[in-house]
């Protein structure tokens, strides 16, 4: 994954190339606060986390469902703009529930608009896991060259509140997407 600059703010009027909305209502936390090194050490990518206050995950932008885990605790989405992949993982160690407490009506390949429901989960029923903190991670850039990422903080409403704003280096992205000539 390419290096890029990032900022952490509670509010921003910055108009970004790609804005990721909160996929779940709650409180935005730094990704480093997730009690799992895969996320806190940014092994699969950078992003933010949300301490959820509701049991519905929604589409954070116009996107396609790339992968829905069979346990319904996690989903990979590909943004319509720039093809960036987002990994949303409800809670930590929720895979151990084997799908109990999770439902979804979307399938791989479904095109979603911001706010469309993806996963519903029993907020109280899954509290027996390590934590409900939900990472939202940029897991793949797919030849999009990220110039800056702005991570917002504070309270958030699913499908409404921006949590990440991404600026793309359009010239470098254009070059990265060109087939290599021989």
SEKOL-120344 format. One record per residue (C-alpha): residue in one letter; x, z, y; residue number from 1; chain. Coordinates in steps of 0.1 Angstrom, whole numbers. Each point is the difference from the previous one (the first is absolute). Example, Ala and Ser with C-alpha at 12.3 -4.5 7.8 and 13.67 -1.06 7.14 Angstrom:
ATOM   type       u       w       v   seq   mol
ATOM      a     123      78     -45     1     A
ATOM      s      14      -7      34     2     A
END
This chain:
ATOM   type       u       w       v   seq   mol
ATOM      x       0       0       0     1     A
ATOM      x      13      -9      34     2     A
ATOM      x       9      26      26     3     A
ATOM      x     -23       4      29     4     A
ATOM      x      -4      23      30     5     A
ATOM      x     -29      25      -1     6     A
ATOM      x     -17      24      24     7     A
ATOM      x     -23      29      -6     8     A
ATOM      x     -28       5      26     9     A
ATOM      x     -34      15       2    10     A
ATOM      x     -15     -28      21    11     A
ATOM      x      10     -35      10    12     A
ATOM      x     -14     -28      21    13     A
ATOM      x      26     -23     -15    14     A
ATOM      x     -15     -32     -14    15     A
ATOM      x      17      -7     -32    16     A
ATOM      x       2     -31     -22    17     A
ATOM      x     -16      20     -28    18     A
ATOM      x     -19      32       3    19     A
ATOM      x      -7      21     -31    20     A
ATOM      x     -31      22       4    21     A
ATOM      x      -5      33     -18    22     A
ATOM      x     -12      -6     -36    23     A
ATOM      x     -13      35      -3    24     A
ATOM      x     -12      25      26    25     A
ATOM      x      22      31       6    26     A
ATOM      x      32      10      17    27     A
ATOM      x      30     -24       1    28     A
ATOM      x      33      15     -12    29     A
ATOM      x      36     -13      -2    30     A
ATOM      x       8     -16     -33    31     A
ATOM      x      29      24      -3    32     A
ATOM      x     -26      28      -4    33     A
ATOM      x     -13     -14     -33    34     A
ATOM      x      10      24     -29    35     A
ATOM      x      12     -28     -22    36     A
ATOM      x      35     -15       5    37     A
ATOM      x     -12     -35      -8    38     A
ATOM      x     -20       1      32    39     A
ATOM      x      20      25      22    40     A
ATOM      x      33     -18      -7    41     A
ATOM      x     -17     -34       7    42     A
ATOM      x      11     -13     -34    43     A
ATOM      x     -30     -25      -1    44     A
ATOM      x      -2      -5      38    45     A
ATOM      x      -7      16      33    46     A
ATOM      x     -33      11      15    47     A
ATOM      x     -21      31       7    48     A
ATOM      x     -21      24     -20    49     A
ATOM      x     -35      13       6    50     A
ATOM      x     -14      34      -9    51     A
ATOM      x     -36     -12      -9    52     A
ATOM      x     -32      16      13    53     A
ATOM      x     -22     -25     -18    54     A
ATOM      x      -2     -16     -34    55     A
ATOM      x      -1     -37       9    56     A
ATOM      x      29     -24       3    57     A
ATOM      x      -8     -31      20    58     A
ATOM      x      19     -32       9    59     A
ATOM      x      24       6      28    60     A
ATOM      x       1     -36      12    61     A
ATOM      x     -11     -34     -12    62     A
ATOM      x      16      -2     -34    63     A
ATOM      x      -2     -10     -36    64     A
ATOM      x       0      24     -30    65     A
ATOM      x      33      -8     -17    66     A
ATOM      x      -2      28     -26    67     A
ATOM      x     -25      27      -9    68     A
ATOM      x      14      26     -23    69     A
ATOM      x     -22       6     -30    70     A
ATOM      x      -2      37       8    71     A
ATOM      x     -14     -10      35    72     A
ATOM      x      24      25      17    73     A
ATOM      x      21     -27      17    74     A
ATOM      x      -3     -35      13    75     A
ATOM      x      24     -27      13    76     A
ATOM      x     -13     -22      28    77     A
ATOM      x      15     -32      15    78     A
ATOM      x      -7      -4      37    79     A
ATOM      x     -15     -33      11    80     A
ATOM      x      24      -1      29    81     A
ATOM      x      36      -4     -11    82     A
ATOM      x      -6       9     -37    83     A
ATOM      x      13      35       3    84     A
ATOM      x      -9      22     -30    85     A
ATOM      x     -14      35       5    86     A
ATOM      x       0      27     -27    87     A
ATOM      x     -27      27       4    88     A
ATOM      x       3      29     -25    89     A
ATOM      x     -27      26       1    90     A
ATOM      x      17      34      -6    91     A
ATOM      x      30       9     -20    92     A
ATOM      x      -1       3     -38    93     A
ATOM      x     -35     -14       1    94     A
ATOM      x      10     -25     -27    95     A
ATOM      x      -2      30     -23    96     A
ATOM      x     -38       1       5    97     A
ATOM      x      -2     -34     -19    98     A
ATOM      x     -27     -13      24    99     A
ATOM      x     -21      32       0   100     A
ATOM      x     -16       4      34   101     A
ATOM      x       8     -35      12   102     A
ATOM      x     -22     -31       2   103     A
ATOM      x       4     -35      15   104     A
ATOM      x     -21     -31       3   105     A
ATOM      x      29     -24      10   106     A
ATOM      x      21     -22     -22   107     A
ATOM      x      33     -18       3   108     A
ATOM      x      -4     -30      22   109     A
ATOM      x     -29      14      21   110     A
ATOM      x       3      -8      37   111     A
ATOM      x      -8      31      21   112     A
ATOM      x      -7       5      37   113     A
ATOM      x      10      32      19   114     A
ATOM      x     -22      29     -11   115     A
ATOM      x     -11     -15     -33   116     A
ATOM      x      -1      27     -27   117     A
ATOM      x      27      -2     -26   118     A
ATOM      x       1      34     -19   119     A
ATOM      x     -24      29       0   120     A
ATOM      x      14      33     -12   121     A
ATOM      x     -14      35      -6   122     A
ATOM      x      19      19      27   123     A
ATOM      x      -7      34     -16   124     A
ATOM      x       3     -11     -36   125     A
ATOM      x      35     -14       4   126     A
ATOM      x      14      30      18   127     A
ATOM      x      15      13     -32   128     A
ATOM      x      28     -25       5   129     A
ATOM      x      32       8      18   130     A
ATOM      x     -13     -11      34   131     A
ATOM      x     -26     -24      15   132     A
ATOM      x      25     -14      25   133     A
ATOM      x      -4     -37      -1   134     A
ATOM      x      30     -22       7   135     A
ATOM      x      -5     -34      17   136     A
ATOM      x      32     -20      -5   137     A
ATOM      x      13     -34       9   138     A
ATOM      x      12      -9     -35   139     A
ATOM      x       9     -37       5   140     A
ATOM      x       6     -22      30   141     A
ATOM      x      -3     -34     -19   142     A
ATOM      x      24     -18      24   143     A
ATOM      x     -16      15      31   144     A
ATOM      x      29      14      21   145     A
ATOM      x     -11      33      16   146     A
ATOM      x      14       6      34   147     A
ATOM      x     -16      34       7   148     A
ATOM      x     -24      23     -16   149     A
ATOM      x     -18      26      20   150     A
ATOM      x     -14      29     -19   151     A
ATOM      x     -29      19      17   152     A
ATOM      x      -9      36      -5   153     A
ATOM      x     -30      23       4   154     A
ATOM      x     -36      -1     -14   155     A
ATOM      x     -13     -33     -13   156     A
ATOM      x     -32     -16     -10   157     A
ATOM      x      -1     -24     -29   158     A
ATOM      x      -3     -36      10   159     A
ATOM      x       2       9      37   160     A
ATOM      x      32      18      10   161     A
ATOM      x      33     -19       1   162     A
ATOM      x      27      17     -20   163     A
ATOM      x      28     -26      -1   164     A
ATOM      x       8     -28      24   165     A
ATOM      x      24     -27     -11   166     A
ATOM      x      18     -26      20   167     A
ATOM      x      14     -30     -18   168     A
ATOM      x      31     -19       9   169     A
ATOM      x     -18     -34      -1   170     A
ATOM      x      32     -21       2   171     A
ATOM      x      17      18     -28   172     A
ATOM      x     -32       0     -21   173     A
ATOM      x      -4     -38       5   174     A
ATOM      x      36      -5     -12   175     A
ATOM      x      -5      24     -30   176     A
ATOM      x     -31     -20     -10   177     A
ATOM      x      17     -34       0   178     A
ATOM      x      11     -12     -34   179     A
ATOM      x      38       1      -4   180     A
ATOM      x      13     -36       4   181     A
ATOM      x      26     -13     -24   182     A
END
